Amino acid sequence: MQDFSVETRQAILLAMKANAGIIGLVPAARIFPAFVPGVPIFPFMRMGPPAAVPFSASCLNGQSLLIAIHCWAKGGDENAAAINKAVMALFGGASDRDSGYALDIGAGAEAYLYISGAQILQDPDETSAYHGIVDCQIDVLA
């Protein structure tokens, strides 16, 4: 069974870096795949590592991926909330297959992203920083 986690994460990253609502809050150069190099400059974003569950049926194969999109912002929880809101506005709108956001991952596969939740936490290491999380499920059909 093929793993689509790399292609899926790249498609999410490209979509966020091309979205005016997101880059109006976080410069594209501070939107990272997973690893944040050096000391981060606020605000910034990154994706958590994916969890993948393969599935198979008589007519298709695929996998469900769970990926969290993280953001950090200073100045109050409303700044992290604004970034979360921009992520949810990008990916929360229906584009196909029962209200999922269609991701272009190539490889002859279809991928649909669904927002499954969001939250804001105060960062324990930075008292003036807040950590936003948007949880996503991506269904990949091959």
N, C-alpha and C positions, 0 to 999 in steps of 0.2 A: 504494500500500500504506500502511495506517495505522500510525503509530508509537504504541506504548502505553507508552513509557518513563516519561512523567510520571505516568500513572495507576498504573503498577506501583510506582514509587518511593513515591508517596503511600500506597498500600496497605501496603507494607512498613513505612513510618514509623508509620502508625496501629497496625499490629499490635504493633510493638515498644513503643510508648508505652502500650498497653493491657495489656501482659503483666506480671504481678506479679513473675515471676522476673527480668526485665530491670530494671524500675523499682525493684526492691529493691536493685539494685547501682548503677544510674545513674538519677538523677531524670529524669522525662520532659522537663523543661525543658532538659536537656542532651543530648537526642537530636535531632540536626540532620539536615536533608535532605542537604546537601552543604557549604554554606558555614557555617563556624563563626564567629559574630560576635565581634569583639573578642578579648580575651585569654581563652582557655578556662579553665574551672575543672574540675579533675580530679575524678572520672572524667567522660568525655564520649564521645559516639559521633557518627558521621556516615556517610553513604553516599558511595562513590566515584561518579564519572560512569559511566553505563551504556555498554556497547558493545552494539550491536544488529545482528543478522543476520536479514534477512527470509527467509521461506520461503513457497512456494506449492505446492499440490497440486490435484488436480482437484476436491476437495470442500471445501477449506479454505485459508485464508491465515493468516499469523501471523508471529511473529518469536521468536527466542531472544535473551534479554537476559543479559548477564553483568554482575553488580553485586557489588562488594565492600562489606561492612559493616565499618567500622573502629571500634575503640574505643581509648581511651588511659586508663591507670590508673597511679597511683603506688604505691609501697610494695612492689613485688615482682611478678615475672611471674605469680604465682598470682592476683593481682587481675584482670589482663587475661584470664587463662585462665578465670576464673569468669564474666566477661562473655561471652566466646566460647561457653562451655558453655551459658549461658542462651539465647543466640541460636540455637545448634544445637538446644537442647531445644524451643524454640518452632517453628522451621521444619523441623527434622529428622524430626518425627513425621509419619507418613503420614496424609493426609486424603482422598486420592482419586488417580486416574489414576497407577497404578504408583508409589505411595509419594511423591508430591509434595505439598507443602503448598498447598492451594487458596487463592489470593488473590482477594478481591473487588475487581475493577478496573472493574466496570460496563461500559459501552460495548458490551454484547452480546458480550463476549469472555470466555474462560476463561483463567486464568493459574495455573500450577503452579510452585512454587519447589522447587529441589533444592539441597542443600548439596553443593558440589564439593570443599571443602577448607578448612583453617584453619591459622593459624600465629600465633606470638607472636614479636615482635622487640623488642630494647631500643631505645628512642628515642634517636637520636644527639644530639638537642638537650637532652634532659632525662635526666640520668644515673640518676635514680630513677624514671623513667617507662618503661612498657612499652606497646607498640602491638600490639593484637590485630586479626587480619583473618579474616573468614569470607567465603569466596568462594561466590557463589550463581549458579545458572543458572535463569532463569525462562523457561518456554515459554508463549507466549501464542497461543491459538487463536481465530481470528475467523471 
